[in-house]
Amino acid sequence: MSEKHISSAVIKRLPRYYRYLGDLLENEVVRISSKELSERMNVTASQIRQDLNNFGGFGQQGYGYNVEHLYKEIAKILGLENEHSVIIIGVGNLGQAIANYHDFKKRGFVLSGLFDVNPDIIGKVVNGVTVKHTDELAEFIKENDIDIAAITVPKEKAPKIALEVSNLGVKAIWNFAPTDLKLPDSVIVENVHLADSLMRVSYSINARNKSKKDD
Amino acid sequence: MSEKHISSAVIKRLPRYYRYLGDLLENEVVRISSKELSERMNVTASQIRQDLNNFGGFGQQGYGYNVEHLYKEIAKILGLENEHSVIIIGVGNLGQAIANYHDFKKRGFVLSGLFDVNPDIIGKVVNGVTVKHTDELAEFIKENDIDIAAITVPKEKAPKIALEVSNLGVKAIWNFAPTDLKLPDSVIVENVHLADSLMRVSYSINARNKSKKDD
């Protein structure tokens, strides 16, 4: 199974499956048919069967899927059975929100360090971790094996600091700054562009208003 | 031009064009060739020409694009020349981060109301707006024309409150709760699933580690 190539479209959908299966587990659901899962997830049952067939024959005719088994298999594919160490650079409201997000800990993401340049924030303890000065980043990353750096600094500062931590060996950048980072190919970049997301909302409102006027 | 159908793939890319053109404007760049823009955006020049041709013939052979003109045209398509009123439900760290995000104001998103149930937060002033009790939501929405409700409450509370404000006439839900909302088709839903995003990072780290081991 581990040798099988899984398409990027399927991979994009995996976190959503994982989320739904986690909810079912919490509600002590033992098994579910693709039809039921399809109704909950608003995806066709055949799409679900196709997607989940990538992970072996967990579905059985007349039985459906064993929720816990499938949940654990998807966790493996997503690499969630390994712990990932995370640092957050920029401990404003957004950085603190991420630091306190308890879902992350549940999924194996361990908050290892918090960094800022603001003297009012340095020394503050957020979710058990003391905020250090950004000047200490290099030493900290050398001494600790850091998987992920969340970047929540202003956009002007993001490219330089993202490149710096990438060169220090951080594997992935989780970028919240409203800019696209140019980093070595060896570094994984995942963007959360909130302003882009809000502009899509604006577009949809505008498009609906127009189509109403045209009626 | 307003009659032309624009594909959803192009629309998804528009906020990114808008962001890049905004950066160029800030740097007082008057015009840019599709080649230059392509290098900055890491998209092929032909993709850029194709995308931007949707908005009329702004590009001229040998001249390139007039940055300000194109920026304004995309703003129109995205509905950014209209103001949008926004309320935020859930004024924890994430809600406060959104409330203070100054990029939003710049793009015509006006913070109209903040709501929470926590007595320690109610009455607090964030970015000039006083946090009210969630009990006051219904009256507030009836008296004010609200376009967008950002939902930053815990996932258990999100479905009920999103449905409530939808029924009160809010046009769009900007959902940060880690759950998918089932709402009437008349309501626009844009999800920001941070946990899904982080799981994609985990997947990529895992996949790269595996391929290294296979080498």
Interface residues (C-beta under 8 A of the other chain):
Chain A: S2 I11 K12 L14 P15 R16 Y18 R19 D23 M41 N42 I77 L78 G79 L80 N82 H84 G92 N93 L94 Q96 A97 I98 N100 Y101 D103 F104 R107 G108 F109 D147 I148 K171 A172 W174 P178 T179 D180 K182 I188 E190 V192 H193 L194 A195 D196 S197 L198 M199 R200 V201 S202 Y203 S204 I205 N206 A207 R208 N209 K210
Chain B: S2 I11 K12 L14 P15 R16 Y18 R19 D23 M41 N42 I77 L78 G79 L80 N82 H84 G92 N93 L94 Q96 A97 I98 N100 Y101 D103 F104 R107 G108 F109 D147 I148 K171 A172 W174 P178 T179 D180 K182 I188 E190 V192 H193 L194 A195 D196 S197 L198 M199 R200 V201 S202 Y203 S204 I205 N206 A207 R208 N209 K210
